[in-house]
Amino acid sequence: MEATNLSHTECIASHRVFSDPLKFYTELLADIEKAQKTICFEIFKFVDDSIGTRFRDVLTKKSKQGVKIKLMIDSWGALVPASFFDELIRNGAQVRYFMKLKYNLDAFTKHHRRNHRKIIVIDDRVVYLSSANINEYSLNWRELIVKMEGKIALTFKKAFNDSWKIYKKNTFNIRRHTSTLSCGNLKIIRDVPSLTRQRVKKKFEDLIKHARTQIIIETPYFLPGYYLRKLLMDAGKRGVDVKIITPKQSDVGFVDVLRSKYLGILHKNNVKLLFFKPYNLHAKLMLVDKKIFCFGTSNFDYRSFRYMYEVMLAGTNESLMQDLLVHVNETLEDCVEFDYELWKRRPVLHKFFENLLIPFRHYL
């Protein structure tokens, strides 16, 4: 049931914003330790390393104490041996792998249809919506994780349960499992692989079209299609302060090369491009007019919009907005602006690879 008539404080009684994965892991582990009834854990990557082992062990401890645990990991992102969760399962926990990889004639396309969502709901009262996975190799990345307490946790649990039900189905009722869930004025926007629906992209388009003063986008991979690029440039030309914040060097080098092709024309049309220097920026966030936010798991690229199971939270909440602005301002402290003159002088070989990679932009 959708909760549409709740106040801001009923939906989100309290919240906390994390940018540091280690602080997020510490807080999440503490909340798992305090769990009394249920833990619903949906994640893209769960790795057999020091972080993954720590989470596995704490979840196993809670399952021994009688806490009901549901853990769902994307099959491609489950970087653990088959026996990794044996003790957890023996103690009553349920572990599912989303859409197991299979070899077939459409394997290349189907294997891009991954569950990229990262939702953790504890005791129906606490929810984490995260850009971070469970692994140690990204401990120094800049992420965006929001912990929320209140009725919003139950709404996210419904989203989790829908994913849980269809974890191994290749076809299902797309309309049902992409319907928007509401808690007061907050909307949980869910995407499944689709050529036409792409609800997250459409939400981004709507927000950009109606922005009056400012648009801020944080994304690790910036590969929007033509229409989104046009909307951003149109916003810049009508006087909106448009800022795109992306890592100077992400963990996917091909994306960095390909995005370069589009930077010049965006810059010339008043879209400000800023590069986060220290390490990878992995946050997924859009802020509009210092009032409306949209954050979650979707990157600002064709692959997320077309192929991935994603989830974003959109709406207004003044207190949360202020903390998201603090997060952005801290990010900007470590950014450098796009250098148009340097971009024009980039090597011919760089331009060659930009064009060479264009046919693969939908899969990177």
C-alpha positions in Angstrom: 0.0 0.0 0.0 1.3 3.4 -0.9 1.5 6.0 1.8 0.6 9.2 0.0 -0.8 11.4 2.8 2.0 11.3 5.3 4.0 14.4 6.5 7.7 15.0 5.9 8.5 13.9 9.4 6.4 10.7 9.2 8.1 9.6 6.0 11.6 10.6 7.1 11.8 11.0 10.9 15.6 11.3 10.7 18.3 10.9 8.2 22.1 10.8 7.8 24.2 11.4 4.7 27.4 9.5 4.1 30.1 10.2 1.5 32.8 8.0 3.0 32.3 4.2 2.5 34.1 3.2 5.7 31.8 5.4 7.8 28.8 4.0 6.0 30.0 0.4 6.6 30.6 1.2 10.3 27.1 2.6 10.7 25.4 -0.1 8.8 27.2 -2.9 10.7 26.1 -1.3 14.0 22.5 -1.2 12.8 22.7 -4.8 11.7 24.0 -5.7 15.1 20.9 -4.0 16.7 18.4 -5.7 14.4 15.7 -7.6 16.2 13.4 -9.0 13.5 14.3 -8.6 9.9 17.1 -7.6 7.5 16.4 -7.1 3.8 19.6 -6.6 1.9 19.7 -6.0 -1.9 23.1 -5.2 -3.4 24.8 -5.2 -6.8 28.3 -6.4 -5.7 29.3 -8.5 -2.7 33.0 -9.4 -2.8 34.9 -12.1 -0.9 37.3 -9.7 0.8 37.8 -8.2 4.3 34.6 -6.1 3.9 32.5 -8.8 2.4 33.6 -11.3 5.0 32.8 -8.9 7.9 29.3 -8.4 6.6 28.8 -12.1 6.0 29.9 -12.9 9.5 27.7 -10.3 11.2 24.7 -11.4 9.1 25.4 -15.0 10.2 25.6 -14.0 13.8 22.2 -12.3 13.5 20.6 -15.3 11.8 21.7 -17.4 14.7 19.9 -15.0 17.0 16.7 -15.6 15.0 16.6 -12.5 12.9 15.0 -13.2 9.5 17.4 -12.3 6.7 16.9 -12.0 3.0 20.0 -11.3 1.0 19.8 -10.7 -2.8 22.9 -10.1 -4.9 23.2 -9.6 -8.6 24.7 -12.7 -10.1 27.3 -10.8 -12.1 28.3 -8.9 -8.9 28.4 -11.9 -6.6 32.2 -12.2 -6.5 32.2 -14.9 -3.9 32.7 -18.7 -4.0 29.6 -20.9 -3.9 30.3 -21.9 -0.3 30.7 -18.4 1.0 27.2 -18.1 2.5 26.8 -21.8 3.6 26.7 -21.1 7.3 24.4 -18.1 6.9 22.0 -20.3 4.9 22.2 -23.2 7.4 21.1 -20.8 10.1 17.9 -19.9 8.2 18.8 -16.9 6.1 17.6 -16.8 2.5 20.2 -15.9 -0.2 19.2 -15.3 -3.8 21.3 -14.4 -6.9 19.5 -12.1 -9.2 19.3 -13.3 -12.9 22.0 -16.0 -13.0 24.2 -15.7 -16.0 23.3 -18.1 -18.8 24.8 -18.7 -22.2 22.3 -18.2 -25.1 22.0 -16.5 -28.4 21.1 -13.2 -26.7 23.8 -13.5 -24.0 25.6 -10.3 -24.7 22.4 -8.2 -24.4 20.8 -10.1 -21.6 24.0 -10.1 -19.5 23.8 -6.3 -19.4 20.4 -6.6 -17.6 21.8 -6.4 -14.1 20.2 -5.5 -10.8 22.2 -2.4 -9.8 20.0 -1.5 -6.9 21.4 -1.1 -3.4 18.7 -1.1 -0.7 19.0 -2.3 2.9 15.9 -2.3 5.2 16.3 -3.2 8.9 13.3 -4.0 11.2 11.0 -2.0 8.9 12.2 1.2 10.4 15.7 2.0 8.9 16.5 2.1 5.3 19.8 2.8 3.5 19.7 3.9 -0.2 23.3 3.6 -1.4 25.7 4.1 -4.3 28.2 1.9 -2.6 28.7 -1.9 -2.9 30.1 -4.3 -0.3 33.8 -4.5 -1.1 37.1 -3.1 0.0 38.5 -2.0 -3.4 36.3 1.2 -3.4 37.0 2.3 0.2 38.6 5.5 -0.9 35.8 6.4 -3.4 33.5 9.3 -2.8 29.9 7.8 -2.6 26.5 9.0 -1.6 24.6 6.9 0.9 21.5 8.2 2.7 20.2 6.5 5.9 16.6 7.2 6.7 14.3 6.3 9.5 10.5 6.5 9.3 7.7 5.2 7.2 9.9 5.5 4.1 11.5 2.2 5.3 8.3 0.3 4.7 7.9 1.7 1.2 11.4 0.6 0.3 10.6 -2.8 1.8 7.8 -3.1 -0.8 10.3 -2.3 -3.5 12.7 -4.9 -2.1 9.9 -7.5 -2.0 9.0 -6.9 -5.6 12.6 -7.5 -6.7 12.8 -10.6 -4.4 9.8 -12.1 -6.2 11.2 -11.8 -9.7 14.8 -12.6 -9.1 15.0 -15.4 -11.6 12.4 -14.5 -14.1 13.3 -13.2 -17.6 9.8 -11.9 -18.3 7.3 -10.5 -16.0 4.7 -7.8 -15.6 6.9 -4.8 -16.3 4.2 -2.2 -15.5 3.7 -3.7 -12.0 7.4 -3.8 -11.1 8.2 -0.3 -12.4 5.3 1.5 -10.8 6.3 4.5 -8.7 5.9 4.0 -5.0 5.0 7.0 -2.8 5.5 8.1 0.8 4.1 11.6 1.2 5.7 13.7 -1.5 8.6 11.3 -1.9 8.7 9.0 -4.9 10.6 5.8 -5.3 11.3 5.5 -9.0 12.1 2.0 -10.2 13.5 1.0 -13.6 13.8 -2.4 -15.2 15.4 -3.0 -18.6 13.3 -1.3 -21.3 13.6 0.5 -24.5 10.5 2.7 -23.9 9.7 3.1 -20.2 13.0 4.3 -18.7 11.3 6.0 -15.8 14.5 7.4 -14.3 15.6 9.0 -17.5 12.2 10.5 -17.9 12.3 11.9 -14.4 15.7 13.5 -15.2 14.3 15.0 -18.4 11.3 16.4 -16.5 13.5 18.0 -13.8 15.9 19.5 -16.3 13.0 21.0 -18.4 11.4 22.7 -15.4 14.6 23.8 -13.6 14.6 27.6 -13.0 17.9 28.5 -11.4 20.2 25.5 -10.8 20.9 21.9 -11.8 23.6 19.9 -10.1 24.4 16.4 -11.3 26.9 14.0 -9.7 27.6 10.9 -11.6 30.6 8.6 -12.1 29.8 7.9 -15.8 28.5 10.7 -17.9 27.2 9.4 -21.2 23.8 10.9 -21.8 22.0 10.5 -25.1 21.3 13.3 -27.6 18.0 14.4 -26.0 19.4 14.7 -22.5 22.4 16.6 -23.8 20.1 19.0 -25.6 18.0 19.6 -22.5 21.1 20.4 -20.5 22.3 22.8 -23.1 18.8 24.4 -23.4 18.8 24.9 -19.6 22.2 26.5 -19.8 21.1 28.9 -22.6 18.0 30.0 -20.6 20.2 31.0 -17.7 20.1 28.0 -15.4 23.3 27.3 -13.6 24.1 23.8 -14.8 26.9 21.9 -13.1 28.0 18.4 -14.1 30.4 16.8 -11.6 32.1 13.6 -12.6 35.5 12.0 -11.7 38.5 13.2 -13.6 39.5 9.5 -13.9 36.8 7.0 -13.2 37.3 3.2 -12.7 36.1 2.7 -16.4 38.7 4.3 -18.6 36.7 3.7 -21.9 33.9 5.9 -20.5 36.3 8.7 -19.7 37.6 8.6 -23.3 34.1 8.5 -24.9 32.6 11.2 -22.8 35.3 13.6 -23.9 33.7 13.8 -27.4 30.7 15.7 -26.0 32.4 18.0 -23.6 33.2 20.8 -26.0 29.7 21.5 -27.2 28.3 21.2 -23.7 30.8 23.8 -22.5 30.0 26.2 -25.4 26.3 26.0 -24.4 26.8 27.1 -20.7 27.0 23.6 -19.1 29.7 23.8 -16.4 31.8 20.7 -16.3 33.8 19.9 -13.2 36.1 17.0 -12.5 36.6 15.4 -9.1 40.4 14.9 -8.8 41.4 12.8 -5.8 39.9 9.5 -6.8 36.7 8.0 -8.2 33.4 9.9 -7.6 30.7 7.2 -7.5 27.7 9.2 -6.2 24.5 9.4 -8.2 22.6 12.6 -7.5 20.6 15.4 -9.2 19.6 18.6 -7.3 17.3 21.1 -8.9 16.7 24.7 -7.7 18.1 23.8 -4.2 14.7 22.3 -3.6 14.2 19.0 -5.4 16.5 16.0 -5.1 16.8 12.7 -7.0 19.4 10.2 -5.7 20.0 6.5 -5.6 21.7 4.0 -7.9 21.3 5.1 -11.5 24.2 6.5 -13.4 23.7 9.3 -16.0 24.3 7.0 -19.0 22.5 5.0 -21.5 23.4 1.6 -20.0 21.7 2.4 -16.7 18.6 3.8 -18.4 18.2 1.0 -20.9 19.6 -2.2 -19.3 19.8 -1.9 -15.5 17.4 -2.5 -12.6 17.7 0.8 -10.8 16.1 2.8 -8.0 16.0 6.5 -7.2 14.3 8.6 -4.5 12.9 11.9 -5.7 11.1 14.6 -3.9 11.5 17.5 -1.4 12.7 17.6 2.2 14.3 20.8 3.4 16.6 19.2 6.0 17.7 16.4 3.7 18.3 18.9 0.9 20.6 21.0 3.1 22.7 17.9 3.9 22.9 17.0 0.2 24.1 20.5 -0.6 26.8 20.1 2.0 27.8 16.9 0.4 28.0 18.6 -3.0 29.9 21.6 -1.7 32.5 19.3 -0.2 32.8 17.5 -3.5 33.3 20.8 -5.3 36.2 21.7 -3.0 38.2 18.9 -4.8 37.2 19.6 -8.3 38.8 21.4 -11.3 37.0 23.1 -14.1 36.9 21.8 -17.7 39.7 23.4 -19.7 38.2 24.0 -23.2 41.5 25.2 -24.8 43.3 22.1 -23.5 40.4 19.9 -24.7 40.7 21.4 -28.2 44.4 20.4 -28.2 43.8 16.8 -27.2 45.8 14.3 -29.3 44.6 13.0 -32.6 44.8 9.5 -31.2 42.4 10.4 -28.4 39.9 11.7 -30.9 40.3 8.5 -32.9 39.4 6.4 -29.9 36.4 8.7 -29.1 34.9 7.9 -32.5 36.0 4.3 -32.4 34.0 3.7 -29.2 30.8 5.4 -30.3 29.1 2.2 -31.4 29.8 0.7 -27.9 28.5 3.6 -25.9 25.3 1.7 -25.0 27.3 -1.1 -23.3 30.1 0.7 -21.5 
